[in-house]
Amino acid sequence: MIVFPNCKINIGLQILSKRNDGYHNLESVFMPVPLTDVLEVIPAPPQQPFSFSQSGLKIHGAVNDNICIKAYGLLAEKLNIPPVHIHLHKIIPTGGGLGGGSSNGAFTLLALNYIFNLNLSEDKLLAFALQLGSDCPFFIKNKTCFVSGRGELLEPILLDLSQYKIVIVNPGVSVSTAGMFGKINSYKKGNHLKDAIQLSPEHWQKSITNDFEDVVFSLYPSLKMIKEKLYSTGATYASLSGSGSTVYGIFEKRINTDKIFFSDCFVYQF
């Protein structure tokens, strides 16, 4: 079975407080993006053990720490499923605030549920996904959601951006989400993101912010320059996604974004 795990962008990200369990309470809007990796999951031949392989972009860290392996291990332990071979072809930039790793884990759960006819409900899949990571449950639903708690509370919302196009820019820098959370030592009161997102993007620059931008831009000035360039070339709204290092701009469709050039950057628009 071959599936195509997509990524997401954050429209707004407010870090409200640190929790007793070490996580943070936050509010954000997660929006799916049609940029995908490629994930193949097939039953292993008889008497063969579980195996995993990977191609495409390099993934930092030990292979055995890959979230696809963890997703298989979780279901194998709980539901005693047989061995499989997983191959992941990585296209989504890593450490970019796009949730590509979380998506890989969630799609592995979905693929295993289908292949082995596990008949897991959405609630069960969401619970398994949360054990893999805070952003993983979103990719089980995979529709635009207002997100709260540590990222596990998902409320689907209507957000029509069909009159706009979105350009995402990643300079190849990998930013550690845990590292960026560790640098947050003050918290702001939420600014009613759920209400602000209902306004048109022309109003978002004044009302929707990403609390990671101050710390991330101070450490990676090139990301701030990308945001400024998106605005200078006509973006209606531009922001860091998640804890970075991807920056995106929302443009009116009349603007020719094909001519916007970013040296040594991965650029994707939809």
C-alpha angles and dihedrals in degrees: 000000000000121000133174114227109206129202136229143220127221117234099200125346121205120184105207106176146332115260130222089247091061096255125108131242110235144165125215144140114242116203122188117240121204093229106114147186120217119244125186120191119180133164111262118247115264114291091008121124129231113286137184133196134177139199138172120044117021115257114213120232135035117326091233089061092062111128092228089062090047091050092052091045091052094054093039090056096045101035104022096234118176125254121286138185115238124194120186121193106196119215103144110088112255122233088018104120091251098112094235094146092048089050091051090055095047093047090050089057091048093049093049091047089055099041095050098035091237092161092213112176121233089255091054091048091049090052092050090046092053089057088060097049146320095261096044098085090060091064091055089062093031097188131108108287142176101236127204142156108046087327099289098098106087127185115179112226136186112249117166112195094155090121091059139059125220126217118197120196126193120180095199095259116137113217120194111231091201090049092052093047087052090060094054107098103155130051133211128214110255115261099218096270091176089062096039093054089063090065119087116267090255087075099044098085090070099037111031122062140166111230091208094064097085095054097036095047091049090055097038109032091176089070091056088050090054091053091049091049092051089055093044090053093053109277114161090207133005132182148157112262115231111319091333162214094158120078121191136192130204113216136184108252092242091069115092102230093172089083095056107107126201114182116230093356135125107238126189129171134186 
